[in-house]
Amino acid sequence: MTCCGARRAGLKDTVEQLRQERDLVESITQTSPAGIMLLSPKGVITYANRRAEQVLAERLTSCWAENATRSNGVSPVRMAV
């Protein structure tokens, strides 16, 4: 095997190992009962697992309901019926 061939094979192995590690971390975070989020330095959500998405959706729904009730005095649930 040539020098370049050996490097290429080593690089291929490293890429495969990183892919496997990434898949493992993804599997762990997606099945975790805890909400997991990653934020950019600017505070932008760059990753959220399923539980974090559920919690965020519940919070947003709750905030929307509170704001809608305050603004017109009618519960959003009653408005939808």
ABEGO torsion letter per residue (X at the ends): XBAAAAAAAAAAAAAAAAAAAAAAAAAAAAABABBBBBBBAAGBBABBBAAAAAAAAAAAAAAAAAAAAAAAGBBAAAAAX
